Amino acid sequence: MCWIPIAENRRRGLRSNSSELSDLGSGRVVTRTVTNSDGRTDQPLIGGRPVPIGRYQLMFSVGEYFAARQVPMSDPPFLDQIPLRFSVSDPEGHLHVPLLVTP
């Protein structure tokens, strides 16, 4: 995962959860991460093994991120929790999920 906030230079500190989704849409949290100064996670979201074929969701906590940096936002914030759903069809494939956001 790569996170690029266009409103400022700092990329460290965005929290996200990745979940594996069931056929019913409910999720099981697989990882909880925080981005580093490059706007990336230090480790792959699912590492050390092929990513199982299935449906997944990344939940980005951008409202919390901007609030912690005292970025002016509307109340409620226009962007707060951003879900991004995707599917994996090739367990050996390389996945890159960019996120570009501004308050």
Backbone bond lengths (Angstrom), bond angles and torsions (degrees), N, CA, C in turn:
res aa  C-N    CA-C-N  psi(-1)  N-CA   C-N-CA  omega(-1)  CA-C   N-CA-C  phi
1 M - - - 1.438 - - 1.515 108.44 -
2 C 1.306 116.88 138.39 1.458 123.50 176.77 1.524 108.43 -128.59
3 W 1.303 116.97 134.56 1.459 123.40 -174.72 1.513 108.20 -124.41
4 I 1.329 117.97 124.81 1.459 122.09 -177.05 1.520 109.21 -127.97
5 P 1.341 118.18 95.93 1.463 119.23 176.71 1.530 109.09 -77.37
6 I 1.328 118.26 122.29 1.454 119.86 -176.09 1.523 112.49 -82.68
7 A 1.320 118.72 -10.83 1.464 121.12 -177.72 1.524 112.69 -83.44
8 E 1.314 118.19 -13.81 1.459 120.27 -176.91 1.517 110.19 -159.16
9 N 1.326 116.54 168.64 1.461 121.44 -177.30 1.518 113.60 -81.73
10 R 1.320 117.72 -27.45 1.469 119.68 -173.74 1.516 111.60 -77.80
11 R 1.320 115.70 132.90 1.454 121.42 -178.31 1.524 112.23 -118.60
12 R 1.311 116.70 -10.15 1.465 121.42 -177.31 1.525 111.12 -71.52
13 G 1.331 115.77 139.30 1.451 119.34 168.40 1.514 118.14 104.36
14 L 1.337 118.58 4.93 1.463 118.95 176.83 1.522 108.63 -79.50
15 R 1.340 116.06 121.62 1.464 120.49 178.00 1.520 109.78 -87.20
16 S 1.337 114.76 143.44 1.462 119.57 174.37 1.521 109.13 -148.41
17 N 1.316 114.33 154.21 1.464 122.34 173.78 1.514 107.23 -118.78
18 S 1.313 116.73 139.92 1.461 119.32 170.78 1.519 107.72 -112.33
19 S 1.326 114.71 136.11 1.463 121.11 -177.40 1.518 109.76 -128.16
20 E 1.317 115.01 144.95 1.459 121.63 171.10 1.521 105.95 -92.97
21 L 1.335 117.42 127.55 1.458 121.99 -175.57 1.518 110.89 -94.49
22 S 1.325 115.96 141.56 1.465 120.90 175.13 1.518 108.79 -86.81
23 D 1.316 116.72 173.85 1.462 121.16 177.22 1.526 111.81 -62.51
24 L 1.315 117.55 -22.06 1.465 121.42 179.85 1.525 112.41 -88.64
25 G 1.348 116.96 -2.74 1.456 120.46 178.12 1.517 114.81 94.40
26 S 1.335 118.07 -12.74 1.458 119.07 177.91 1.526 108.69 -75.88
27 G 1.324 116.34 156.75 1.453 119.57 -175.08 1.511 114.12 -122.94
28 R 1.312 114.36 155.30 1.459 122.85 174.16 1.523 106.08 -118.65
29 V 1.343 117.13 118.45 1.460 120.92 -178.00 1.522 109.01 -64.11
30 V 1.332 114.96 127.08 1.456 121.99 -179.89 1.527 110.44 -97.94
31 T 1.336 116.90 -44.34 1.462 121.31 178.95 1.520 110.76 -144.10
32 R 1.316 114.53 155.73 1.463 123.27 170.70 1.522 105.23 -125.19
33 T 1.325 116.33 127.19 1.458 119.65 -174.30 1.514 111.38 -134.10
34 V 1.339 114.98 164.38 1.456 124.05 172.71 1.522 106.42 -134.52
35 T 1.330 117.16 135.31 1.456 120.02 -177.73 1.527 112.20 -73.56
36 N 1.337 114.75 153.16 1.461 121.93 177.40 1.531 109.61 -93.68
37 S 1.335 117.97 -170.32 1.465 121.26 -175.65 1.527 113.03 -67.79
38 D 1.329 117.84 -17.41 1.467 120.98 175.10 1.521 111.78 -86.48
39 G 1.331 117.74 -3.91 1.454 121.05 -177.32 1.518 112.70 80.71
40 R 1.318 116.36 17.96 1.470 121.98 -179.89 1.518 109.08 -119.76
41 T 1.307 115.49 164.86 1.458 119.28 172.92 1.529 108.03 -83.95
42 D 1.328 116.91 149.31 1.466 120.40 -178.75 1.521 112.36 -67.68
43 Q 1.309 116.59 -31.28 1.458 122.35 -179.86 1.528 109.08 -124.29
44 P 1.336 117.61 156.52 1.467 118.90 173.40 1.527 109.84 -58.56
45 L 1.329 116.61 149.70 1.458 120.13 -179.55 1.523 111.55 -61.09
46 I 1.313 116.48 -38.16 1.465 121.66 171.89 1.517 105.36 -127.85
47 G 1.314 117.35 104.76 1.453 120.27 -174.56 1.509 113.21 -116.84
48 G 1.327 114.33 162.81 1.443 120.64 175.16 1.511 115.30 80.49
49 R 1.320 116.61 1.35 1.465 120.43 -179.77 1.524 108.34 -161.61
50 P 1.331 117.46 160.75 1.467 118.54 174.37 1.531 110.46 -61.95
51 V 1.315 116.05 146.70 1.464 121.01 177.80 1.529 108.14 -75.79
52 P 1.309 118.32 121.67 1.464 119.88 -179.48 1.531 112.28 -59.69
53 I 1.324 115.79 141.28 1.455 120.79 174.51 1.527 107.67 -59.41
54 G 1.320 116.41 133.54 1.457 119.62 179.93 1.505 112.11 163.11
55 R 1.327 115.20 -169.95 1.461 123.33 179.79 1.519 108.61 -109.40
56 Y 1.327 115.29 140.92 1.450 121.61 -175.18 1.520 110.73 -135.78
57 Q 1.321 115.45 162.64 1.456 121.25 174.86 1.523 109.09 -138.67
58 L 1.318 115.51 134.19 1.465 121.89 168.97 1.517 106.51 -104.62
59 M 1.330 117.17 132.93 1.462 121.79 178.07 1.525 107.18 -116.45
60 F 1.326 116.21 113.22 1.453 122.64 -177.76 1.526 110.22 -97.34
61 S 1.320 117.74 130.34 1.471 123.04 -178.75 1.528 109.94 -95.81
62 V 1.333 117.25 68.65 1.458 120.67 -175.08 1.532 112.75 -75.91
63 G 1.326 118.66 -33.09 1.462 120.08 177.27 1.517 111.17 -60.64
64 E 1.305 116.47 -45.43 1.468 122.21 177.34 1.534 110.77 -61.80
65 Y 1.330 115.76 -41.74 1.464 121.35 179.96 1.530 110.93 -59.98
66 F 1.341 117.14 -51.22 1.452 120.41 -178.63 1.527 111.70 -68.21
67 A 1.315 118.49 -38.21 1.468 121.40 178.63 1.523 111.21 -61.91
68 A 1.332 117.71 -40.64 1.466 121.75 -179.92 1.530 111.37 -64.58
69 R 1.332 116.92 -23.36 1.458 121.74 179.69 1.523 112.00 -101.53
70 Q 1.327 115.73 10.88 1.460 123.62 178.01 1.527 112.72 54.21
71 V 1.327 115.89 38.66 1.458 121.85 174.91 1.527 107.41 -78.22
72 P 1.324 118.81 128.02 1.466 120.07 178.95 1.530 110.91 -59.33
73 M 1.334 115.59 130.48 1.469 121.73 -179.96 1.515 109.24 -140.05
74 S 1.315 115.18 161.53 1.464 119.79 173.85 1.527 108.40 -74.02
75 D 1.332 116.38 166.30 1.462 121.00 177.78 1.527 108.30 -125.42
76 P 1.291 119.80 109.95 1.460 127.13 2.07 1.532 110.82 -73.32
77 P 1.347 116.52 159.61 1.465 119.07 -178.71 1.527 111.55 -64.61
78 F 1.323 115.42 142.33 1.461 121.02 178.18 1.529 110.06 -58.33
79 L 1.316 117.02 -44.05 1.465 122.68 175.41 1.522 108.19 -115.72
80 D 1.306 116.89 125.64 1.464 121.63 179.77 1.520 109.23 -125.21
81 Q 1.309 117.08 -82.55 1.465 123.08 174.41 1.527 107.11 -102.47
82 I 1.323 117.45 122.91 1.465 121.02 -179.74 1.525 108.90 -110.21
83 P 1.343 117.43 111.01 1.464 119.76 175.17 1.529 109.70 -87.83
84 L 1.304 115.87 138.23 1.459 121.43 175.72 1.521 107.43 -129.51
85 R 1.321 116.62 113.79 1.469 120.88 -178.12 1.520 109.96 -101.70
86 F 1.324 115.44 139.26 1.457 121.00 179.49 1.526 108.83 -150.35
87 S 1.324 114.99 165.79 1.463 121.02 -179.81 1.520 110.02 -122.21
88 V 1.306 115.56 149.50 1.460 122.64 176.28 1.521 107.32 -112.98
89 S 1.324 115.99 123.07 1.465 120.44 177.88 1.526 111.92 -113.71
90 D 1.354 116.65 -15.49 1.460 121.52 179.31 1.529 108.39 -124.02
91 P 1.329 118.27 103.69 1.463 121.04 -176.81 1.529 114.18 -59.00
92 E 1.330 117.77 -25.00 1.463 121.44 -178.61 1.527 112.35 -95.72
93 G 1.325 117.67 -0.19 1.462 121.38 -177.05 1.519 112.38 -71.17
94 H 1.316 115.48 159.68 1.467 121.95 176.85 1.524 107.69 -97.59
95 L 1.308 116.73 123.43 1.460 121.70 -177.35 1.522 110.16 -110.52
96 H 1.312 116.32 136.66 1.466 122.24 177.54 1.519 106.26 -135.24
97 V 1.325 116.99 123.43 1.472 121.15 -177.91 1.527 108.09 -118.22
98 P 1.344 117.71 98.08 1.467 119.22 177.25 1.526 110.91 -83.24
99 L 1.325 116.04 148.38 1.466 121.72 175.66 1.519 108.09 -134.51
100 L 1.305 117.05 121.65 1.451 123.58 178.91 1.520 107.00 -115.86
101 V 1.349 117.59 123.36 1.449 119.95 -172.47 1.530 110.77 -150.08
102 T 1.325 115.50 151.23 1.455 122.67 175.01 1.520 107.86 -140.11
103 P 1.346 118.25 149.42 1.457 118.09 -179.64 1.496 109.55 -71.34
